[in-house]
Amino acid sequence: MIIGTAGHIDHGKTALVGALTGVDTDRLKEEKARGISIDLGFAYLPTEAGTLGFIDVPGHEKFIHTMLAGASGIDFALLIVAADDGVMPQTREHLALLDLLGISRGVVALTKADLADAARRAEVEAEIAALLDGTGLDGAPVVPVSALTGEGIDDLRVQLIKAARAFAARATDGRFRLAVDRSFSLAGAGTVVTGTVLSGRVAVGDAVTVSPAGLSARVRSIHAQNRKAEEGRAGDRCALNLAGDDVTADAIARGDMVLAPSLHAPTERIDATLTVLAGEPKPLGQWFPVRFHHGSAEVGARLVPLSADTLPPGGGGLVQIVLDRPIAAAAGDRYVIRDTSAQRTVGGGRLVDLRAPARKRRTPERLAQLAALGETEPEAALARLLAVEPWHVDLAAFARDRALGSEAGAGLAERLGLVTFAAAGTLIALSAERWALYCDALIAELARFHDANPDLPGMGTEKLRLALVPRLPKPVFTEALRRIAGGGTLMLDGAWVRLAGHEVRLTRRDELLWELIEPKLDGTERFRPPRVRDLAGMTGEAEPDIRRLMKLLARMGKVDEVAHDHFFLRSTVGSMVAMIRELSQAAPDRQFVASAFRDRVERDGSGSGEHTVGRKVAIQILEFFDRHGVTLRRGDLRRVNSHRLDLFGAIDDNVSVPGDLSGRTEQAR
């Protein structure tokens, strides 16, 4: 259990910690010379309930930012009030800070008890009771103590040990985070950082990241609760000896976070709840400037009220916090804001969403999302979030931003019965009800399209994606289509999607004409088929009629217009895609020139070795592939875009590339 002191300057915080532990936490020369604490001090007390860690904070108003850096990681408050002075300004402010940080367990030490008689003690205890009324420490016991005479020290120690026995250790199933409050070099060891482990656990040898800078490091050794250890756990005070490129004591500072690499995702725009202290002189309006305190970090920020135009003193609501620089944080973390002159505490609250939008931040849809994200339990938050726009959630990002365990997303999906899609490094989830509605809407949209366009082979995948709600990301939509197609409801044909029962039929006259034309596009001349004018001469039909039919066949996916009025069979185009892939794979740098493609076509075409295709036609074919993104051109060189290889018929990696490759392999997968 980590115990943090709080209270006014010169009320005996450091002396009391020394009397409890035997450790003088004033380690700086300046502190000893001036007789006041100006930085965080640390001490440990081994007990039968485990080792108690103490964070001793400065009491001077100028060092509130330092007090916050230490108080953010404590489990139990040791509020100090001197019997001679009674309640003082920093007593009130420190108590308000503890309240804003959500610290509700603690004890009050009535120090310097040797300087007060029974009446004075009773008077100050009454002040303390009034002060604690309505706060998280309401009803906390008051123990009179004297570091000078030793009065009450044993009683206070007993209170702390009793609290430690009742303390439920923080869960360690989340991912590792440590808020850095010190960074220094140690002879023979190198860089050491200290701080409180906020979540998860870390072990010797683990890879970690220093955020927000993104420095990669490895944990060489660990001291937890002032003892050498193999691992540190949530709630421990830890010293980590770090090693890595660019990892130095100067490169890491108070305010940084050492965390599991998968959590490294700094943010500078956060939506949060905010409670404004009643003592604030006026309401907080748009772009109100503040100093933002989170963990051990302090950074300038501006507030944008979301739930109202302004937030009055003593009131609260939702705000967007726009930071001057990025920080590492987790949804659910507590924070405090102070005025820019660092003279008063303005308020505080909980972080709700680390990926806040810069626009449309006050729409009803956005406020509904924030209401869902404001749920403290991840399962409840996720369930509510899936019930509002945009109706789907990136589970990987959801778990990361809450510092949940690496398998938490899959576990949440299973418990809530969600439909998930793993694509492009994400795990997107929809509720089962929303997925059923989505499938129905997709089928209905395709049916409407077929009714309006009976002569088209199907609907373009991107057009279909944009027509549906929710609008799924492209990789997820592709995976969703494949899943639905697996059930036999629809068919995928290159860039087209169609209902399984839909079939484009030619008129009888067009069918007869196509029967005449198709053989002329196949065979030994398939890589240089006749053009529209040539087909018109061969069939005796008018050129416009041949052109109309060929364009209809192109929409049906039977042919492709490689150049103006120059149509190739889709199977021939598929063969040529396979050829350019083979050329690219065989080239040392994966790039090929047009002449190599021409020669490859010749070899599988006529087999004569004569250039019947010619450079001009080869260039037209390659420019066709350039336009469709199958090839990427730079100067005279081209390389294959593997993401577009299935545009003209799926390419199976297990299929060889013979001259008669049909291009139809797995066309409807």
N, C-alpha and C positions, 0 to 999 in steps of 0.2 A: 504494500500500500504506500502511495506517495502522499506525503503530508506537506502542505504549503502554508507558510505563515502569511499573515495579512495584518495590517494595522498602521497606525500613525508613527511618524519618525520619533525615535527616542523613547518608545514604549517598551523596549527590552526584548525585541524579537530574537536578535542574535544571541543575547545573553541567555535567554530561555532555551534555545536550541542547544547551546553549549552545556547548560546544566542538565539537559536530558540525555545528550549523546557524548559529552566530553570533547566535542569538536568545535573549534572556533571557525565559523564560516566566513569571517572577514579575512580573505586571503591576500588582498591588495594592500600595498604600502600606504596608498592614499586613504584607504578605509581605516587602517589602524591609526594613521596620523590625525584624521579628522574625527574619528570616533563614530562614524556613521557608515551604513552599508550603501554602496553605490552600484553594486552589481549582484548578480545571483550568487548565493552560497549554497553548498551542499553538504549534508551530513547523513550518517546512517546509524541505525540502532538495531543490533541483532536482538531478537526477542523469541520467546517460545511460539509466537504467532507468525514468525517470519521476520525478515529484515525490513524495518521501516525506513523509508527514504524521506529525507527532509529537504525542501527547497525553501531557503530563507530569502525573502525578497526585500528590496529597499522600501522604506516607508516615506521618503521625501516625495513631495508632489512632482518634482522635476524628473523623477525616475519611475513614473507610473508605467511608461512603456516597457521598462525592464521588469517591473512587477508582473505585467501581463504576459511577458515572454516566459516567465516561470509558472504563473498560475494556470496557464492553459492546459498543462498536463497533469494537474494534481487530482487526487481522489478524495482528499479529506482536508478541510480547512482548519487551521489553528489560528483563530482570530485573537489578536492581542490588544488588550485595553489596559492602560496603566491606571492603578487605583488612585494616584494623586491627580492626574489630568482628567480622567474620565473619557467620555466619547469626544473625539476630535475630528477635524475635517477629513483627514485621510482615513480615519476609521470608517466614516460614512462612505467615502468613495471606494475604498477597498471592498467593503461589504457589497456595494452596488455592483462592482465588477464581478465578485464571486457569484452574485445572483444572475448576472447576464451570461456568465459562463456555465450556468446550470449546476453549480456545485451546491449540493443540498445536505451534505454530511459534514459535521464539524463540531468543534468544542471551543469555548471561549476561555482564554487564560487571563485572569485578572492579575496582571503583573505588578511588581513593586508593592505587594500586599503589606510588606513591613513598614511602609510609609503611611498607612491608613488605619484608623481605628475601626471598630465594628460599625459605627454609624456611617462613616464615609464609605466603607465597603458596601453596606446595604444601599446607600444612595446611588453608587455607581452601578451596582447590579440592577437596580430599577431602571437606570438609563439604558443599560444593555438590553434588558427585556423589551423596552419600548422600541429600541433601535431594530431588534430582530423581528419584531412583530410583522407578519405578512411576507417575510423573506424566506428563502430556502433554508436558512439556519434558525427559523423560528422554533423556540423550545430547546435549543442547544444548551447543554449543561455549562455552568460557569464554575471554574476552579480557581480559587485564590492561590497564587504562587509567589515565591520570591527567589530569584536566582542568587541573591546575596545570602540569605539565611537557609535556603533549602526548603522552606515551607511549601507544601503542596506539590513538590516536584514528583515524589513517588505516586501521589494520588493522580496527577496528570498522566504519568507514564502508564498507570493502570488503565485509565480511560482510553488511552491510545491503543494499548494492546487489546482491550475489549473490542474496540472498533475494528481493529485489524482482523480479529477472529470472525467478526460478523460480516466482514467485507467480502463480497463475491468478486473473485478475480475477473478481470476483463476477458472476454472471449478472444481466443487466438485463431479463430477460423477465417478471419479476414486476411487481406494481404498486408505485407509489412510496411509500416510508416514510422519514422522517427523524426521528431521536430528538433532540429539542431539549435542548441543554445550556446555551445562553445566549440571552437575549432582551434587546435594548436598542434605544434610539432613536439614530439617526444624523442629524445636522443635514443638511438638504437631501435626505434619502432617506426617513426615517420609520422604521418598525419593521423590525428585522433580527433574524433568528434564525439560530443556528449549530448544527451537529450533524453526525453521520455518517449518510450515506444507507445505510439497512439493506437496501433492495431497490428494484428498478425504476430509473426515471430521471425527471427533471423538467426542463422547459424553460421559458425565459422566456415569459410569457403564459399558462402553465398555470393552471387553477383547482385549488385545493387546499383541504383542510379541516384545521383545527387540532382535534385530538381529544385528550381526550374532550369538550371543551366544545362542539364542533360549529361553530366559527367558520368562515365561508367567506372565502376570501382568493384573491388573484391574485398570481402571482410577477412582480414588476417587473424584478428583475435577479438575477444569480447570480454568486457567486465560488466556484469549485471548486478545491480544493488551493491556495488563496491567489492565484488568478488569475481575472480576469473571464472568464466563460464563458457560452455560450448554453444549456448544459444541465449538470446534475449527474447522476452515475451511481452505482449501487451501489458502495460502498466509498470514495467521495469524502468528504472533509471539505468541507462546503458552508456558505456564508452566503447566506441567501435574504432578499431585500428584499420584504416582503409588504405588500399594500394591500388594504383592504376595510373594510366597516362593522364597527365595534367591534374592529378589529384594532389593538391598541396593544401597546407593550412590556410594560405591566403586565398585560394580558389573557393573555399567553402566558408560560409559566414552564418551568424545567427539569423534565423529566418528561412534558411534552406531546409529542405526535407530530404532525408535519405529514405529511399523506398524501393519496393520491388520494381524491376524494370518495366513490367507491364502496366504499372500505375502512372508512368511518366506521361502526363498530358496537361501541361500548365494551362492556366486560364487567366484572363484579365477582364472578363465580363461575367458577373455572377448574379443570378436572381436569388433573393433571400427574404426571410421574415425580418422585421425590425421592430423592437420595442424602444420608444423614445422615453428617456427619463423625464419625470415630472418637472424637474428643475430646469429644463431647457428653456431659454428665454422666449423663443418664438418657433412657429412651425417650420418644419423642414420642407423646402420647396425643390423645384427641378434643379438638378446639377449642383446640389448642396455639397461644398467641399469638406472633406473629413480626413482624418488619419485612421486607416483601417488596420486593426490588429487581429491576426489569426495565427494560432500556434505560437511560434516564436517570431513571426514576421510582423513587420510594420511597414506600411506602404501608403502613399497618398492615393486618394480615391474621390469620386464624385457619386452622389446618390441621385437616382431617378425614381420618385415614388410611382408605384404601379397601380395600387388599389384605390388611390385617391390622388388629387392634384397636390396636396400637401399632407404631412403627418404632424399632428399637433403634439405639444408636450404631454406626456403621460399616455399617449395613444400608440398605435402600432399598425402595421400593415405589411404589404409586400413592397420591396424596392429592388431596383437593379443597381448593382455596385460596379462601376467602371473604374478599374485600377490603373494606376500610372505605369505599372509593370506587372508581368505575369507572376503568379505564385502557384505552388502545389497545394492542393486542398482536396477535400472529399465532401460530398453532399452529406448534410447532417452535422457537420462541424459547427461549433460555436465561434462567434466573433464579437468584437467590441469596436465601436467607433468613438473617436474623440475629436474635438475641434482642432483646426489646423494650427492653432497656437499652443496646443498640448496643455491647456489650462483646465479643461473640464471634460468629463465623459458625457457623450451625447446619448448613447444607447448601445444596443447590441441585439443579436438574434442568432438564427441558424441559417446556414447555407442550404439552398433548395436545389438549384440547377446550375451546374458549372458551365453549361454551354448556352448561355442566354443569348437570344437574338438581338441584334442592334436595331432591327425594324419590327414593326407590328408587335411590340412588346406588351401592349395593353389591350389587345383584342380579347373578346370573350373566349375564343378558342385557346389563346395563350394562358389566360387566367385559369381556365379549366385544367390545363396541363399542370400549372403550378399548384393548384389545389390537390391534384393527384400526387405530384412529386413531394408535397409537403408531408405526406404520411411517413411516420418514422419507421414503420416496419416495411422492409423491401417488398414482401409479398403483397401487402395491401396497396402499396404505391404502384406496383406494376399492374395489378388488376384494374385499378382505377385509371391508370394511364392508357391502357389498351381500350378503354371504353370511351375515349375522347379522340378528336382529331389529333394526329393523322392516322390513328387506329392501328399503328404498328410501332414497335420499339426495337432498337438495336440492343439486344440483351448483353452483348459484350461490353458496349459503352456504359450501359446501365450499371452493370456489376463493377466495372472499373471505377466509375465516378463515385460509387459508394464504398470503394475499397473492399468489396466482398471477395470471398475466395474465388480462385480461378474456375472452379466447377459450379459456382453459385448460379450462373445463368441457366445452365442445363437443368439444375435442380429446381429452380423456380418454374421453368417451362413444364417440367414433369408434374409438379404439384398442382399447377393451375390448368393443366391439360391444354397447353398452347400448341399451335402449329408453328413450326420453326423452319427456317431456310438458312443453311450455311452457304454463304457466297461472298467472294471478294474479301475474305478476312473478317466477316461480320456474322452475327447470328441474329437474324431478324425474326421477330415473333409476332403473331396475330392470335387473337382469341379464336377458339373453335367456331364460335358463332359468327365472327367477322369473316373468317375464311370461307364459311359456307355461303354467306352473302356475296363475297367477292367472286366465288366460282359461278354463282347464279348470274351475277351481273356480267361476267365475262362471256358466258354462253349467250346471254340475251343480246349483248353488243354484237357478237359475231353473227347472230341470226338476223339482226337489223341490217348489218352490212351486206350480208348475202341477198336479202330481199331487195336492197337498193342497188346492188351491183351484181346481178346474177351472172354476168359474163366475166367476172374476175375470179381468179383461182383462190383468193383469200384476202385477208386484211394484213397490212404491214404490221410487224410486231411493235414498232415504236408508236405507231398511230393507235394501236389497241391499248398499249400501256398508258398513254396519255389520256385515254377516254375513260379510264377506270378510277374508282375511289375505293381504297387508298391508292395513291400513286406510288407504287413500289419502286425502289432503285432498280436500274436496268439489270444488274446481275441477279438480283432476287427475282425479278419478273421472269427472266429467262428460266430460272430454276422452277418457278411456279408453273410456267407453261409446260415444262417437261413432266412435272408431276401430274398435271391434269391430263396431258396427252397419254401418260402411262395408263390412265383409266379408260382410254378408248373414246373419250368424249370429243376430242379434237385432234387434228393432225397438224404437224409442223412440216413445212415444205420450204427449206431455205429461209428466206426472209418473210415468208407468208405463214399465216395461221388460218385454218379453216375448220369448220365443223366436220366431224367424221363423215356425215352423210352428204356433204356438199360436193357437187361435181359440176364443173363447167362443161356444157355440151355445145358442140358446133351445130349449125344448121346442116341439113343433109347435103346441100350444095357445097358448103365449106368443107364438110368431111370428105367429099369426093375430090375436091381440089387439093386438100391436104394430102390425100393418098397419092396424088400425082407429084406433089412437091417434096414430101419427106425423103423419098429415095435419092433425090437429087442433092440433098444436104448431107447425105451419109456416104459411106464408102470411101474410096481412095481420095476423093476430093473434099472430105468433110472439114479439113483444115483451111480450105479455100473454096467455100461454097459459092454458087452463083448469087449475084445480087438480084434485087427486085426486078430491075429491067430485064435481066437475063431470064428470070423465072417467067416473066410475062411473055417473053418471046417463045419459051419452051412450051408453055401451056396454052397459048393463044388467048389468055385473059388480059383484061385491061390492067395497066400498071397500078392505078389507084386501088383496084380490087385486091390485087396481090399484096399491096402495102397494108391495106386494112386488115386482111387476114393474118399477115405475119405479126402485126402489132397486137392483135387479139391473142395469137398463140404465145407471144412474149409475155402478156399478162397472165396467161395460163401456166407459164413456166416451162413450156415445151421448147422454146427457142429464146435466144438472147440477141439483141441488136448490138453487135460489137462495134460497128461503124455505121454511118448513115446508109440505110437500105441494104446493109450487109448482115444477114441473120445466120447464126450458127445454132445447131441443135444444142439443147441444154447438156446432153450427154457429152458432146464434143467439148463444150466449155469446161465441164467437170474434168475431162481428161487433161485439158491444158492446165488447169489449176494443179493437178497432180504432177504434171511435168515441171512447172516452175518450182514447186516445192522440192522435187527431186534435184533440180539444178541448184537451188539454194543450199540444200543439205550437202551436196557434193563439193561446193565451193569452199575453199579454206576460210574465207571471210564472210561466207553466207551471202555473197553478192554476185550477180551475174549480169552480163551485157546482152543486148538484143540479139546479136548474132548467135550467141549460144542457144538462146531460146529458139531462133529460127532453125538452127541445125537439129535441135532436139525434136521439133515438130516434123521436120523433113524425115528423120529417121523412123518415126512412128507413122508417118503419113504414106508417102509414095514408096519409100524405101529405095528409091533410085539414086539418091545422093544429089540429084539436081535440085536447084532452088526453085521449085514450082510455087512455093508459098511467097517467097520474095521478102525483102527487108521491109517494104512499105506495109504489107499486110501484117507482118510480125509486129511492127511498131504499132499499128492500129489495135491489134489484140492486146498488147501490153498496156497501151494507153487506156483501153477499156478496163483492164484490171487495176490500173492506177486510180481511175475515177471511182471505182467501187472499193478502194482501200485494200484489195487483195495483195497488191504490191506497193511498195514505198520506193519512190525514185529519188535519187540524188545524183545529178549530172547524168552520165551515161550508165550508171550502175543502179540496179534494183535489188531489193531484198523482199522476202515474204513477210506479210503481216499474219502471224499464226492465228490471230483472233478472228480473221475473216475467211479462213480457208473453207468453211462449210457454207459459204454464201450461195454457191451454185451446186449444192449437193454435198452431203457430209463426206469428209475424208477420213477414212478409218486408218489409224496408224499401223494396223496389222495387215493392210492390203498392199500388195506390191503395185508397181506402176507400169503395167505392160501397155503395149500399143493400143489394145482394145478396151482400156479401162472405161467403164460406162459412165462413171460419175454419178450413178444412181445409188451407190452403196449406202445403205442405211439412210436413205433420203428422208424418210419420215420418222426418224428416231425422236 
